[in-house]
């Protein structure tokens, strides 16, 4: 006994193409339906985890320097992609003598810098850039003093690169994309880009990005520590702890 034909519908194309073909109940037709292209997963902002700073959970951070008539210390506000302030970066431990030096000369860029990255709960990270001559090195630790890793300038000429180092092992890198522009790719240990620092984020008015003191950090996917903390440290200290020299980078 012959089985009845299948009901009309879309079925895998008997010709072997990736499309489906319409069966009208009696015969195959010429109507094909191409498969939908795969959807690129969008960044989903997770719920804030207990013990993990909200700064580490943001797909976009906007860093802006606080304007002061005489700039004797570095202070930055950190906002989310909607422009709401969620943190700050504050330079601490400056002596009166260091402030005086900063006022009368540019030697301050060669001295030790200590910064605290803070959210609403308190200090999230402490960053120390020891005194330098040519290359910068930033030591990143938690508020408790537990070391996270280091941001180490790898070269002094050409497009500047910083290595993200954890326990002596390479965990990622920051690569300037040209000599002077504020565009940096942040990669993990495989060379895959995980974040980007730019002055041209389209989510905010272009007038917000008129100087090197205002920029956006776009994190492509949620990162785990210690890379997450090193990316945050990199993003929040491009202007200060990775102090600029005459070429635009420090």
Secondary structure, DSSP 8 states (H G I E B T S, - for coil): -------SEEEE-TT--SSEEEE-SSSEEEEEE----------------TTS-GGGG-SEEEEEE---SS--S-EEEEEETTS-EEEEEEE----HHHHHHHHH-SGGGGS-EEEEEEETTEEEEEEEE---SSS-EEEEEETTS-EEEEEEE--SSSS-EEEEEETTEEEEEEEESSSSSS-EEEEETTS-EEEEEES--TTS-GGG-SSTTEEEEEESS---TTHHHHHHHHHHSTTTTTT--TTS--
